[in-house]
Amino acid sequence: MTIKKISLRFIASIALIILGYSTTASAMTITPVRYEVKGNPGETLVQKMTIINEDSIPVTYYSSFTNFEAQGETGSASFVAPKDDIGTWIKTIDSVTLSPGEQKTVDFTINIPMNAEPGGHFGVVFWGTSPENGADGKQLSVSAKTGLLVLLSVNGYVKEGGGLLDFITKDNQFWYNTLPVSFVYRFKNDGGDRVKPVGKIRISNTLFIPTKRFDANPVNGNILPASTRKFTTDWVISPLPKDELFPTGVFKSFVCKVVYQWKNFAVGLYSAHLNITYGSSGQVAKKTVFFFVFPWQLLICLAILFIFVFFSGKKLVVSYNNYIIKKAHSSLVKPEDASHV
């Protein structure tokens, strides 16, 4: 099977694997979706995977293997025919037939050669509904596949290099009228093994008081050697439900935005401080970006409410004072009236 024959559904499935999410293709699920393992040259590693047939009919699944490399900065993969490297080191059973709803756990081995280069080696164990080759030995196209991502680190001296390139708000935006605020940072890996940044983004308000901390790498994404990866994460308190949009009417839209801004209340100058560690020696990268939140729809409503309360309260105070004075006058007894008592 050539890479060009991989279906769009298949590519989308593998993209989810790389990001660390569960994947399903052709009513079949594989767990786990990713193994991160280490081994020495000459060592054989034995791992397990579980294949689940979620279809309503019996299905035979066929195994295949490939290497992969980073493509672009989104974490997507470019699949490479396994003429060498880890795609030729992995072995498992050729096929498995499962009844509807049945699951089976199978072993797979990684036979690391003695001359394996220290560092990262990345491959995928695929399971598809068609074999790689037909009875005549010709390659067959595959209608659907899913697979298990294998991230292998071969022990030994590994060069480390690269680091944080930038940390910005999305599109370098400074002014916001409400949350969410999206942050983007790019990390370059010039080393010989994958790198996984670990750390937090800290939000501080105008007084530099921390108001929020959240994970800088929520998908546990890796940066493969000789590649750059872009990470995106959001600061939001109460996000809109999925696929929900603000109404188009002017009044309804204004009211909904006011409610949303109240649920995600933020106003003033803020700073976002990125602090991550990476590499075997725990190197640290830090950077700070500033932005301003001005929820003008909510502030207009609060200003109107304040004016209403101020003048209403003032009027009530005056009325109450007049009432007290009037009552005090009515309770007084005049001196000429007292002589008749």
N, C-alpha and C positions, 0 to 999 in steps of 0.2 A: 504494500500500500504506500502510495506517495503522499507527501504532505498536502499537495493540491487537492487530493480527494477527500480530505477531512471535511466533514460538513460543518456549517456554521453552528449548529447545535452542539456539535462535539467541541468546537473551539470555545464556546461559551461555558461549557461544562468544565473544561480544563482551566479556564480563567478563574472559576470559582475555587477549584482545587488549590491553585497557587495562592489565593488570598486566604485560604484556611477555612472556607465554608464547606459544608457537606454538599455532595453532588449526586444527581440522579440523571441517568440517561437511559432511554428505552426501558423505563420501569425497572431499573436495576440500580441498587445502591451498594457502595463499597465503604466499609469502615475498617480502620480509620481512613481519613483522606490524605494523611501525610505522616511520614516517618522521618525523624531527624536522628541519624545514628552516626556513631564513630567506630572506626576499626583500624587495625594495624595491617601493613602490607603482609600478604600471605594468609590472613585470617578469613574464616568463613562465618558470616553472620546469618542467623536464622530468625526470621520474623514471621508474623501471622497477619492475615487479612480475612475479613468476613465478607462474603458476597451474598446479597439478598435479592431474590427474584420477586419483584413486586407486580409482575404481570399476572394475567388471569389464565395463562397457558404455560405449559412446560417450555423452558428455553435452555438451549445449550450456549454457553459463553466460551469464547476462545481467548487465550492469553497472547500478548505481544509486548514488546519492550521498545523503548526509545530513549535517547538522550534529549535534554532540552537546555536552551540558553535563554538569557534575558532578551526581550525585544521591546524597545522603547523604554519609557520611564514609568509605565503604569503597573508593572509587575506581570505583564503578559509574557508568554513563553513562545519561543521559536523551536519547533521540534526537529530533531536531527536524526537521520537514519543511523542506527547503532553499528557502525563498522568497527568501533572499538569503544573503550571506556565503559562506564557503568551499564549502558544498555546491553552490553555483551556479558557482563558479570552476573546479572540477575537471572535466576532460573525458578520456574514453578511448573505446576502441571499444565499440560497443553489445553485442556478443556474441562468444563464441569457442567453437568446437566441438573437443573433445579426445577422442582415442581412449583406450582403457583404458591407464593408465600413462603417457600422454603429458603433457608439460609445455610451456608456451609462455610466453615473456617478452613482455610488452606495455608500451607507454609510456602514461603519463598526464601531463597537463599541469595546472599551476595558474596561471591567468591572474589575477594580482593587479591589481585596478582602481587607477587613479590616486588615487581618493579613499578607498582602503582605510584603515581606522583602524589606527594603529600598535598593536602588541600581539599577543595570541594569538587564533588562529582555528583551530577544531578540527572536523574532519570525518572521514568514513569512506567509502572506496570499497568498495561491496558487490558481491559476485558471488553470484547465486542461480540456482536451476534453473528459474525462471519469470520472464518479463519483467515489468516494472513495470506495463505496460498491455497489455490484449488487443487483438484486432483491432477491437473496437468502441470502443476508447478507455477502457474502464472499468478501474479498478484491480483487480489480481489479488492474492490472498493468496500468500505465499511459504512453501513448506514448510521450506526450510532455506537459510541464508545464512552466509557468512563474509566477512571483509573486511580491508582494510588501513587502519590508523589513521594519519591525517595530522595532525601537530601543526605548524602554521605560525606563525612569528613574523614579523610585518611590521615592518620596521625603522622607527625614529623614536623620538620621546620617549614612554616608557612609564612610567606611575606604578608605583611599587613600594610595597607596604605589607603589613602583617600580621606574622606571626612565630610562634614556638613558644608554644603555649598551656599545655601541661602534659607532664610525663614521669613516669610511674608504673609500678609493677608491675601486672600485670593484676588487676583488682578490688581494687587497693590492698593486696594480700596482703603480709604481712611475714614470717610464719613458713612455712618450707618444710621438709619432711622429706627431700627429694631434688630434684635437677634434673629437668626443665627449670624455669627461671624465665622467665616471659613478661613482656616490657616493652612498654608502649604509650605512644606520644607522638602528640599532635595538633598539626597545623600549619594556621594560617589564612592564606589569601592574599587580601589586599584590593587587590592590584595589577591591572594590565591584561594581564598575560601569565602563562603557567604558571610554576611554581616547582618545582625539583627539589632537595630537600635532599640534601647529600652529606656524609658523615662517618662517625664510628665511635661505638660504645658500648664503654667500657672498664670491665672488671670488676676491682676491687681487693679483696684479702682483708683480714682483721682488722688486719694490720700496714700496710695501705695500699700493699701491693706489687701492681702490676698482674699479673693472672693470665691475662687473656683480652681480646682485642679482636675485634670483629666489625662487619660493615657495618650501619649504621643504616637503610639503604634498599636492602635486597637485591633488590627487584623493580624498581628504577629508576623508582619511581612519581612522577608529577607531581601538583601541586596546581593545579587550574584556577582562573582568576580568580573572585572572589566565592564561594569555597567553603572548606570545612575538610576535611582528610583525616586519617584515623587510620592510623598505621603500627604494626604489631605484629611483633616479632622475639623469638627465644628464645635463651637461653643453655643449651646442653646439650653434653655431651662425647660421649656414646655413646647416641644416641636409640634407642628401641625400633623394630624393623622396622615398616613400615607395616601397619596393621590388627592388630598383635599386642597381646594383652591379658595381664595377669597372670592366672594360674590362680585358680580360686575356692576351692580347698581351703586351709585355714588354714596347714598346714605348707608346702605347695608355694608358696603365695602369699608366705609369710614368706621362704623361701629365695630365691625369684626377686627379691624386693625387695632383699634383702641383696646379691645379685650385681649387680643394677642400680645400687644405691647405691655399690658398690665401683667399678664402671666409671665412674660419674659422681661420684667422690669430691669432696665439698665440705662443710666444716663451719665454723661460726662466723659472725661478722658480715661482710657484704660490702657494697660500694658499687658502684653502676653510674653511670657518668658519661657523659652524652650530650653530644657536641660535633659540631655540624653547621654547614656554611656554605650560603648560599643567595643568590640574586639576582645581578644583573650586577656589583654592587660587592663581592661576597664577604662579605656580612654574616654574623655568627657568633651562634649561639645555644647556650647551655650550661645543663645542669641535672643534679643528682645525686639519686639515690634510694638508700635503704638497705634491706637485707633480711637475714634470718637463716636459715641452713640448719642443721638438726639431724637427721641421718640416724639416728634412734634404733634402728632395727632393726640396722643395721650396727654401731653403737656398742655395743649389747648383746653381739653376737657377738665383737667385739674385746675387750670387757671380760672375757668368759668365757675367751677364748683367753689373755689376759694373766694371769688368775688361775691358769689351768691351767699355763702355762709357768712362772710364778713359783714355785708350790708344787712342781711337778715338778722344776724346776731346783734349788730349795733342797734337796729330798730327794736328788737326784743328787749335789749338792756334799757333803752330810753323809755319804752312802755312800762317796763317793770318798775323803774325808778319813779315815774309819774304815779303809778298805782300805789306805791309805798307812801309817797308824799301825801297823796289824797287821803289815804287811809289814816295817816298820822294826824292830819288836820281835822278829820271828822271825829277823831277820838278825844280831841282836846276839849276841856270844859272852860267856858268863858267865866271871868271873875264875878260879873254881875249875876250870872246864873247860879253861882255857888252860894250867894247870900240867901237864896230862896230855899235852900236845902234845910 
